[in-house]
Amino acid sequence: MTGMCGVLVFVSDTGNAAARQDAIAAALESQHHRGPDETGVVLADQHVIFAHKRLAIIDVALSHEPLPYPPPTPGGADLLDTSRHATKPGRYLLTFNGEIYNYIELRQQLIEEYGAEFATNGDGEVIVAGYHYWGESVVDRLRGMFAFLIWDSATGKAFGARDPFGIKPLHYLRTADGMYFASEKKALLPFAPSAQLGVGDDGLDTANLSHYLTLQYVPEPSTLHRGVNRIGSGECFTYTPGGELKVRRYYRADFRPTPVDNREALYKRIQDTLRESVRIHMRSDVPVGAFLSSGIDSTAIVALSREFNPKILTFTVGYDVPGYSEIDVAQESAQHLEVTTIPTKIGPEDMMEALPRIVWHLDDPVADPALVPLYFVAKKASEYVTVVLSGEGADEFFGGYTIYREPLDLALINDLPSPLQKGLRAVSRVIPEGVKGKSFLERGTTPLQERYYGNARIFTEEEKQRLLRHYDPSVRYTDVTAPLYAEVAHLDPVTAMQYIDVYTWLRGDILVKADRMTMAHSLEGRVPFLDREVFAVAASIPVELKLPPRSTETKYALRRALEGVVPPAIVNRKKLGFPTPTRVWLKDQMYEWARDILTKSGADNLIDLSYVRQLLEMHRRGEADKSRQIWTVLVFCIWHAIFVERSLDPGIPRNASALLTKPVVGSMVD
């Protein structure tokens, strides 16, 4: 198994790829943290350079990348012994970031059906062998997290894909001389002409800055740099030098709520499917651990993983701030499950000192304070293990956010005739702010498509008019969500909200922080809930078994399925999810630090920072909780200082690796 990696590929339109080889090798070093074990840079032919950073997880000795396929056959024969798929060794070259958890089963299938030959025992070779025999439909068979690119020297075409839920990133840049692909955006920026990205703030995508200030992340497929984009989750693509990048969606998270006759059978199916997902997610030749918070998701992963490794190490994080630390509950769960948990405590000084490094790793700003504890718990875990399991995805799949109850709570007013709703909306406008009932009437008379745009709602449009120096009223959050709502017009409101989150919040915030904060420490993060088979079960659950009527409970079916698996005290525990006390610290220990950033930032030509300093003062005096808004701007200011002003050194070690320039066969350049 290849493991977590950093990839960088250049496909030349002019046939002059060799001229870029040194520059590609240098740019690859910005992704050293993604794979410090090996470095490979290969000139495939005059059109393609493959560069790769490897974090070795399985088949450490053999699965080097970039990987040529097919391998030479025993005895040195020129062709594989397959009448339907004969081809010269080395026709394909693969670079791959991720893990294919069903690679053993797919490998056996390829051997039995086609007599496929393999030179390694890893999962990367299964991808490229599958492409050889099954073509592009190989992506429909892969169970895992991945971003890969294959060069076919026989057809002169590149093929690549990203996993169904967007666990692993893949960026691309089109220039006058060809296409660049990379795991992280920072590896592409050296190749972006100033005429394309602009100079300084001229290179920023201001529409996505506006989206960021609303959503707290930059929505796919764009980035904050004009011209650099992302392959979307569940998408694959082809590229022929000189042609167009052709992208298609091969996977859609298709929720199909279905009435349930036998609840116990459903609960058993949920538990059995999740257990199987955890089992195959633990395939590794290096130590595997798990994150453990106080909630049911991570506790379930730990409880199931200990069935396969009773000595699994777990890791948690907390603070010396009442009401925020999860360490005590996590330790109780660990004791109940008879596993060891290793805690990490952080303070405001840790947060202030680490934030520039965190933002550098992100590439684009993500204003989720939970990034910070995740960064530190990943750092601690990396001292003990190379792989860590985590509970991301359970809330989106099984209905875990309390906001999903909103359509149920507002049903009474939503079901009223339209004229009556309009009248109530008019009443809500004259009710003073803060008066009970005003928000209920406003939300209840606002269509879901306008009311819900994800878990984070940072600045309103009215606030952004004051905040942004060049506010554009035509840029709205509905630009992001409207196409998604159109795809789920047939679904009930709760399930539609889940779908919106899968394609916005999950891949824009949750999975970005999971990937970047673990990879920052060369730690592979695996997410067993985000599995095709687990989703297939979750997608069938009807609303009443996700959010039962006349209750405040969430993830009802999942909780029932995990009774007897997780400690009883955790089954119905409210979600916290590594909370951070930024609200508390911005009033005191972090106040001067925040004010200093807002005073000195060069982003004032984009954002009215004097207005944000007013918010900071209001927050300090306790007049209103403005911590999320302040944090969102602070993260952007730090991002701007690193990537635009280049006035802030984030303190990232500059690594230089000895290149693994392996001899390759067949189509590769001699």
N, C-alpha and C positions, 0 to 999 in steps of 0.2 A: 504494500500500500504506500502510495507516494507520501501522503501526509500534507500538512499545511504548507503552502508554498507561495512564492511571489513569481508571477509570470510577466514577461515583456516580449512582445512579438512585433516585428516590423515586416509588412508586406509591401515591397517596392512596386510602384507602377512603372518605373523606368528601367528595371533590371539592373540597378546599381546598388543593391543591398549591401555589398561588401564595404562600400564607403561609410556606412553607418555602424559598422561592427564595434569600433572602439567607443563610440558615443553610446551605443546600446549597453555595452558592458558597464560603462560608468553610471548610466541612469539606473541600471538594475540595482546598484548598491543602495539606493534609497529604500529598497524593499528588503534589505538584509535581515531585518527582524523577522520577516515572514518565513525565512528558511536559512538559518545560519549553518546548517550541516554540509551543504554542497552548493556549488555554483556551476552552472553550465551555460555556455554561449556557443551556439552552432550556426554557421552559415549553411543553410539547407541547400540553396541554389542561388542563382543570381537575383532571385526575387524575394527571398525570405531569410530573416535572422530570427532564431529562437533563443531566448534567454530565460534562465530559470534559477530560482532560489529554492532549496529543498529543506524541509524539516522532516527528517526520516521517522516514520512511524511503524510501517510494516515492510518486510522484505528489504531491510536496510542495505544488505550487501549487493542487491542486484538492480533494484528499480531506480536507476539513475535517469535523470531527465536533462534535456529533451530526449525522448525515447523513440528510436526508429522501429518501424514494424512493416512487414513481417520480419522475424529474425531469420538468420541463415539456417537452412535446414541441415540436419545431421549429414555428414558426408560432403557438404558443400554444394548440394544441388542448387540450380539456379531458380527453380520454381517450387512453391509449396505443392504438396501432393493433394490438390483439391481441384477437381475438374471444372467446377463452376466458378471458382474464385482464384484461379492461378494468377500469380503476380510475382514480380521480382522482390527479393528481400529489400527492406529499406524504402519501400514506396512511400510510406507515410512517416511523418514526424509529429510527435505529440508533446505538448506541454500542458500541465494539468495542476490545478489547485483544488484540493478537497479530498473527500473520501467516498468511495462507492461501497456501501455496506453489504450489498448482495453480490460482491464480485466473485466469491467462491462458487455460488450457484450459477452465475452467468458464465464463468469460465468452464465449468463442467458441461453446460449446455452447448457451448461453442465447440468443445472437443467432441461431444457425442454426435452433434448434428453435422459438423463440417470437417472434423478432424483437425481443428485449428491447432497451430503450433504456438508455444509460448516459451520465451527465454527467461521470464521472471516469474515470481510468485506474487506479484503485486496487482493492484486494481487498475493502475493506469493502462497497462497493456490490455486489460479487458475492454476498456473504452475503445481503443483504437482497433482492436480485433473485431469488436462488435460493429464498429463503423464499416470495416472492410466487408463483413458478411451481411449485415443488416441495413447498411446505409444510414441515412439520417434518422431512421426510426429507432436507432440505438438509444436515443435520449428518452424514449418512452419506457425503456426497460431498466433504467438506472435508478437505484434507490439510494440516495445519498445527498451530499452537498458538493457542488462542483462548479468550476468555471474552467473550461478547457478550449484549446484550439488545436486542430489537426491540419497539417499541410499535406495535400495529395499531389505528389510530383508528376503523376501520370496525367492528371487532368489540369494541373496548374491552378488548383482552387483550394481555398481555406474553408474549413467548416468548424464551427464552435458552438458552444451552448453554455447556459447558466442554469443552475438547479431550479426546481419548480417554485420555491418560496423565496429565493434570493438570499440564501445564507452566505454564499461566497460572492465577492464583487468582481466585476469585469468592466473596465472603462475603455473607451476608444477615442481616437483623435484622427480626423481626416486632414491631410495636408496635401500640398501640391505634388509631393513625390510619393505618396502612398498612405497606407493605413497603419496606425499603431494601436496595439491592444496591451493593457496592463491591469494587474490586480489593483494597484493604487494609482490615483490620479497624479501624484507627485512625480511618478516615473515618466509621465507623458509631457509634463510642462516644459522640459528642456527642448522638446521638438516642436512646440507650438510657436509659429512665427508671430512676432509682435503685431504684424498687420492683421493677423487673424484674431488673436486674443486681446489686442489693444495693449496700451501701456498703462500701468497702474490701475486706477478704477475704471478706465475705459474698457478693460477686459472683463469686468464683472457683468454677470447676467442680473440686471436689476429687478427683473420680474421674479426671479428665484430668490433674490434678497427679500422681496416683499413676502413671498410664500414662507420663507424661513422665519420671518418675524411673526407670522401667524401660527405656523405649525411646529416650530422649533427644530425643523430639519429641512433639507433641500429635497423636494420630491423627485423621484425618478421620472424620466430617464436623464434629466439634465443635471448639471452641477453649477456651482457659482462661477465657473470659468466658461465664458462663451466658447463654443467649439469643442469642448470636452464633454462627452456624454457617457451613459451607461447602458449596457445591454440589460434589458429588463428581466425580472424573475420569470422563469418558465419560457424563455425565448432562446431560439437557436438562430444561426446566421450562416451565410456563405459570402465569400468575397473572392473575386477574380481580379488580379492586377489590372488596373485601368477601368474597372467596372464599378457598379454601385454595391454598397453594402445591403444585402437582402436579408431582412430580419423577419422571422415569423414566430408566432406564439404557439408552442407545442403543448403547453399545459395551462389549464385554467382551474382555479380553486372553485369547483362547482358544488356549492352547497345545495343539498336536496333533502330538506327536512321530511321525514317519513313517519306516519303514525306507528306507534309501538304497541304491539299486543302483549309481548312478554318482556317486561322491564328487566327482570333478573337476567334474561338471556342477553339483553343489550349491555348490562353492566359487566357481565362476564366477558363479552366480546371486547369491550373497551379495555378491561384489565389484561386480557390475553394478548391483544394486539400491541399494547404499550409494553408489556413484558418482552415480547419478541423484538420490538424495536430497540429496547435497552440492550438486549442480548447481543444483537448484531452491531450496535454502536460501541460495544466494548471490545471489538476485534482490534487487537493491537499487539505489537511486539515491544512496546514501551509502557511504563506505568500509567495507569488511568485513575484519576480521582474524580471528585464531583463538588460543585458548589452547593452550599446548604444555607438557605435562609429560613425564615420562620413560617413560610407558607407551604401550601400543599403541593405545589408543582415540583419544586426542587426536592422536597422531602420524598415525594413519590419516586423520583428518579434515583435517589439514594437507596430507598427501601428495596426497589427492584434490582438495582445494580449489585447490592450486597448478596443477593441470591446467587450471583455468579462469581462474586469476589467478596467474601465476608470481611476481608481486611482492607477494603477500599478506604482511602483517606478522603476526608471532606474538609471544606474550607468555607469560612464565614467571615463577615466584616461588621464592624459596629463603631460606636462613638461613646464618649462620656457625656452624652446629652440625654436626659430622661425622655423616653417616648420614641427614640429614634433607633436605638440599637437592637439588633436581632440576635445578638450573640447568645444571650441566656436561653432563649427558646430553641435556637439551633442546637445548643449543647444538650438540652433536655431531649430533643429528638434523636440526637446522635447516641445518647446514653440508652434510650429506649431501643434503638436499632442495633446497639452494640457495635458502633463504628467510632472511629476517632475523628474529631473535628478540630481543626487548627484555626484559631481566631486571629483576626487582624484588627487593630484599633487605629483609627486615624483622627487627626484633629484639623483645625482650620489652617495651621501652618503647612501641613501635608498637602491640603487641597490647593492652596495658593502656589506652592512651589511646583506642583506637578502639572497644573493646568496647561501651561504652554506645551509641554511634551504631549499631553493628551490631545490637544487641538491639532498639533502637527500630525499625529497618527490618524486623525479623523479625515484629513484631506479637505472636507467641507465641514462647516460648523454644525454641530448637533448640541442643542442647549438642554440636554437631559442631565441634571445633576447626578443621576445614578451612574453616569460614566465614571465618576471619581472613585467611589467605593469599588466598582467593578475593576478598575485599573489596579487598585491596590490588592484586592483579593486574588486577582490573576497573577500579580507579581509574587505573592506569597505561595500560591499553588505551584508556580513554575520552579520553585526551589525543591519541590518534592516529586512532581509528576510532569509528563510531557503532554498528556491528554486530560481534559476535564469535561465532565458532563454537566449540562445545565438545563433549566426548565423553560426556556423561551418557547412561545407559541401556544401554550396551553390556554391562555386567556382568549386569544383570537379564535382558536378552534372550538373551544368548549363553552364560550360565553362567560368569561371571568370578570369583565369590567362592570362595575356598578352602574355606569352610564348606560349599559345595555338595557337596564330596567326602565329607562325613560319612556319609551313608547308605550309600555304597559301602564306606567303611572299617569301618562297623559291621554290614555285611550278615551276617557270620558269626554274630554274637550275635543279631541281629534275627530270623534264620531259625530259631532254636531254638524248641522247643515252649514254650508259655506257662508250664507249671509249672517248667520248668528256668530260664526267665528270672526268675521270681519268686524262685527260690532264689539266683540270682546277684545279684539286687537286694539280698537280705538280706545276702549276703556283703559287698557294697560298703559297706553301712552300718557294718560293724564294722572296715573297713580305715581306719587313721588318715589324716587329711588330709595331702596331699602325697605319699603313697605311690603309686608307679607302679602303674597298673592300676585305681585307684579310679574315676577319672573315666571311663575306658573302659567299665567295668561299669555305672556310673550312667547314662551316655548310651545305651548299647546296650540297656538294659532299660527305657528311658523312651520311650513312643510319640512319634512325630514331632510330633504335634499339641500335646503338652505340652513338648517339648524345644526346638522351633524357633519363635521369634517375631520373627526379624529379625536384622540384622547387629549391632545394638547391644544389649548386655545390661548395663545399668548397675548398678542395685541389685536384689538378690534380694528375694523376699517377706519372708524372715527379716530382711534388713537394713532393709527399709522399716518393719517393726514397730518397730525402734529409731529410725529416722529421722523418721517422721511423727508429729506430735503426736496426730493423730486417725486412726490406721490403720484402714481398713475391709477386713477379710479377704474380703468378697464381691466386691471390685473386683480382677479378675485380668486379666493380659494376654490370656488366652483369650477375654475379652469382645470383643477386637479381632480375633483371628485365627480363632476357631471358625467364624464364618459363611463365611470365605474357604476354610478347609479343607473345609467341606461342599460347596463349589462344585467342588473338584478331587479329590474322593474317588476318581475313576477314573484319576487320573494317578500316575505313578511318584513316589517321594519327592523326587528331585532337582527335577523339573519343578514339583511342588507347592511346593517352597521358592521357586523363581523366582516363582511366582504370588503367594505371600505377600508377597514383596519388592516386586513391582510395585504392590501395593495398600497397602503399609505404608511400608517404607523409602524406596522411590523417590519417592513423592509426599509423604511426610511429612518427609523430610530432604533428599534429594538435590536435588529440584526446588525446594523452598522456598529453599534456600541459593542455587541457581543463579539463580532469578528475583530474589530480594531483593538479593543482593550486586551483580548487574549493574545492576539498576534504581536502586540507591542512587547510582549515578554516571551515570544517564540513558544507560545502555549497553544495547543490545538483545542478549540472549543467545539464540542459536539452537542447537538440539540435533539434528543430522541423524540420529543413531541412533534417536531417538524419533519415528519416522515409521511410518505404517500399513503401508506396503509393506515396509519393513525388518523390522517385527515379523512380518509374514506369512511371511517367509522364516525368520526366527529361530525362530518357533513350531513349525516343522516338523522341526527338527533333533533327532534321537534322542540319548538320554543319552550313548551311547558316543562320539558325535562332539562333544559338549560337554566331557565329562570322560572321556578314554580310560582304560580299566582299566590297572592296574599303572603308573600315572603320577601325577605331581603337577601336570600341566599343566591349565590351565583355558582356556575359550573356544577349544577345539581347532579347531573348524571355522572360526571367524573368523580365527584366526591363519594357518591354511592358505590361506584366501581372500586374505589380505593379503600373502602372500609375493610379493616383487617390487614391492610398492607401498610398504611401509614399509622403513626400513633394516634389514638383517639382524640387527643387534644388538638391535633392539627387538621382533622377532617373538615371542620367547619370554621377554621380560623380565618379571620379577615386578612386579605392580601396586603403586604407592606412592600416587598420587593426591593430590599437594600435602599431604604429612604435616606435622604441626606438632610442635615440640619442647616442648610444654607439660609433658610428664613431667620434662624436664630443668629447665625454667625455674621450675616450682613448688617445686623444692627450693632455689632460690637467688634469682635476680633477681625472681621474682614472688611469693616467699613472703610478705613483709610486706604487699604489696598484697592478696593473697588473705586473709590473716588479718584485715586491717582490714575488708574487706567482710563477712566472717563475724561479726566482732565488732559492727559497727554496723548490720547489716541489720535491718529491721523485720519480716522474715519468720519470726522465731523462734517466733511463735505457730502457725506451720504446720509448720515443720521444726526439729528439735532441732539447732541450729547448734553447740552445744558438742560433740556427737558428730562433726560434720563437722570441727571444729577438731582433734579427736583424730586423724581420718584424715589431716589435713594434717601433723600432727606425725609420724605413722607414715611418711608419704611422705617427709618431709624427712630422717628418720633412715635411710631406705633399707630399712625393714623390709618394706614391700610397696608395689607400684605402685598408688596410689589416685588417680592423676591424673584418670582419666575421671570418677570419682565426684565428686571435688572440683570439677572443671570444670562438671559438670552442675548442682551446687548454686550455684556462683558465678554462672552465667548466669541461673538463676532469681532469685537475690537481686537482680541488676541489673535484671532485668525487673520484679520486684516494686517496686523503688525508683522506676522510671520510670512504670509504669502503675497501681500501686495506692497506694503511699505518696506518689507525686509529689514525692519528695524529691531526685531526681536529674535534672538537665537534661542530656540527651544531647548538646547542642550542635548541634542541627539548625538551619540557617538558616531563618528564617520568611519564606517568599516570599509576595509579593503580586502577582498577575497582573492585567493588564488583560483584562477579559472579552471574549471574542469572541462577542458576542450578535448572531448573524446573523439577518436576516429569513428566514423559512421559509414554505413554501406549503402549500396544501391544508388539512389538519386542524389545523395549528398555530395557536396563539392569536395573534391580531393584536396 
